Amino acid sequence: MPASRLSTSLALGLALGLAALTAVQTHAQPASSPTARSAWINPYNDVKVETGDCGGKLCGWVVWATPEAEAEAREAGTAKLVGTQLLYDYRETGPNAWEGHVFVPDMGRTFYSTITRPDENTLKISGCILGGFICKSQLWHRA
């Protein structure tokens, strides 16, 4: 897989991602809610991210990646893709909407990100620049 595909995959999913993927609330969430510990897979089926609580907000970590995705991340300076935190500090901004930051391993950068949930098994993850004026999005599905 070309490095640009991995960049797109991680940046929007996760960015890769990815991406996690809601703000954690103080009351218990049903298992179908993305606020519960959940796993999500990117559109290329080469990276899986598990989301969960981190200090009252939602975060996400890579729990599985194909050897090709691992190699591309390594070439870009991320020594080990599995275990890397991609999603940081997502907070709920409205019904089925969150914002936070996504780390893109093959770029070595963190970007502003939004997540919406079109349905309970799908996340639309957007990685953005220029304060959210330019964004690219992907649909991630519950793994």
C-alpha positions as CSV (number, residue, x, y, z in Angstrom):
1,M,0.0,0.0,0.0
2,P,1.5,3.4,-0.9
3,A,2.4,5.7,2.0
4,S,-0.2,8.3,0.9
5,R,-2.9,5.7,1.3
6,L,-1.7,5.0,4.9
7,S,-1.6,8.8,5.5
8,T,-5.1,9.1,4.3
9,S,-6.2,6.1,6.3
10,L,-4.6,7.2,9.5
11,A,-5.3,10.9,9.2
12,L,-9.0,10.4,8.7
13,G,-9.4,7.7,10.9
14,L,-8.3,7.7,13.1
15,A,-7.1,9.5,10.8
16,L,-5.9,5.7,11.2
17,G,-8.3,6.6,13.1
18,L,-8.7,4.7,13.1
19,A,-9.6,6.5,14.6
20,A,-11.9,6.3,18.4
21,L,-14.3,7.6,19.1
22,T,-16.4,9.6,21.4
23,A,-16.2,11.6,24.6
24,V,-16.6,9.4,27.6
25,Q,-19.6,10.2,29.8
26,T,-19.8,9.6,33.5
27,H,-22.8,7.2,33.2
28,A,-22.7,3.7,31.8
29,Q,-23.1,3.3,28.1
30,P,-24.7,0.4,26.3
31,A,-22.3,-1.9,24.4
32,S,-23.6,-0.6,21.0
33,S,-22.5,3.0,21.9
34,P,-19.2,4.2,20.6
35,T,-18.6,5.6,24.1
36,A,-18.3,2.0,25.4
37,R,-15.0,0.3,24.7
38,S,-15.2,-0.5,21.0
39,A,-13.0,-1.5,18.1
40,W,-13.2,0.2,14.7
41,I,-11.7,-0.8,11.4
42,N,-10.7,1.6,8.6
43,P,-12.0,1.5,5.0
44,Y,-8.9,-0.3,3.8
45,N,-9.3,-3.1,6.4
46,D,-5.6,-2.7,7.3
47,V,-5.8,-0.9,10.7
48,K,-8.0,-1.5,13.8
49,V,-8.4,1.0,16.6
50,E,-9.8,0.4,20.0
51,T,-11.4,3.4,21.7
52,G,-11.9,3.9,25.4
53,D,-11.6,6.3,28.3
54,C,-8.5,8.4,29.0
55,G,-9.1,10.9,31.8
56,G,-12.8,11.4,31.1
57,K,-12.3,11.9,27.4
58,L,-12.2,9.4,24.5
59,C,-8.9,8.1,23.1
60,G,-8.0,5.4,20.7
61,W,-5.0,3.0,20.2
62,V,-4.0,0.8,17.3
63,V,-4.7,-2.8,18.3
64,W,-4.1,-4.5,15.0
65,A,-2.4,-3.6,11.6
66,T,-1.4,-5.5,8.5
67,P,2.3,-6.0,8.0
68,E,2.1,-3.6,5.2
69,A,0.6,-0.8,7.3
70,E,3.2,-1.5,10.0
71,A,6.0,-1.2,7.5
72,E,4.7,2.1,6.1
73,A,4.4,3.6,9.5
74,R,7.9,2.4,10.4
75,E,9.3,4.0,7.2
76,A,7.8,7.3,8.3
77,G,9.3,7.1,11.8
78,T,6.7,5.4,13.9
79,A,8.7,2.4,15.3
80,K,5.6,0.3,16.1
81,L,2.1,1.0,14.8
82,V,0.3,-1.4,17.1
83,G,0.1,0.2,20.5
84,T,0.4,3.8,19.1
85,Q,-2.2,6.2,20.4
86,L,-3.9,7.9,17.4
87,L,-7.0,9.5,19.0
88,Y,-6.6,12.1,21.7
89,D,-9.1,13.9,24.0
90,Y,-12.3,13.7,22.0
91,R,-15.1,15.5,23.7
92,E,-18.8,15.4,22.8
93,T,-20.0,18.5,21.0
94,G,-23.5,17.5,20.2
95,P,-25.7,14.5,19.4
96,N,-23.4,11.9,17.7
97,A,-20.6,14.5,17.3
98,W,-17.2,14.8,18.9
99,E,-14.0,16.7,18.4
100,G,-10.4,16.1,19.4
101,H,-7.0,15.4,17.8
102,V,-5.6,12.6,15.7
103,F,-2.0,11.6,15.4
104,V,-0.9,10.4,11.9
105,P,2.1,8.1,12.4
106,D,3.4,8.2,8.8
107,M,3.4,12.0,8.9
108,G,4.5,12.4,12.5
109,R,1.9,15.1,13.1
110,T,-1.2,15.6,15.1
111,F,-4.3,17.2,13.5
112,Y,-7.6,18.7,14.7
113,S,-10.3,16.0,14.1
114,T,-14.1,15.6,14.2
115,I,-16.1,12.5,14.4
116,T,-19.8,12.0,13.7
117,R,-21.8,8.8,13.9
118,P,-24.2,8.3,11.0
119,D,-25.4,5.0,12.6
120,E,-24.4,2.9,15.6
121,N,-21.9,0.8,13.5
122,T,-20.3,3.6,11.5
123,L,-18.0,6.6,12.4
124,K,-17.3,9.4,10.0
125,I,-13.8,10.5,11.0
126,S,-12.5,13.8,9.6
127,G,-8.9,15.0,9.8
128,C,-8.6,18.7,9.4
129,I,-6.1,21.6,8.8
130,L,-6.5,25.3,9.0
131,G,-8.8,25.2,12.0
132,G,-11.2,22.8,10.4
133,F,-11.7,24.6,7.1
134,I,-10.1,21.8,5.0
135,C,-11.0,18.3,6.0
136,K,-10.9,14.8,4.5
137,S,-13.2,12.1,5.8
138,Q,-13.5,8.4,6.0
139,L,-16.1,6.0,7.2
140,W,-14.9,3.5,9.8
141,H,-17.0,0.5,10.8
142,R,-17.4,-1.4,14.0
143,A,-15.0,-4.3,14.0
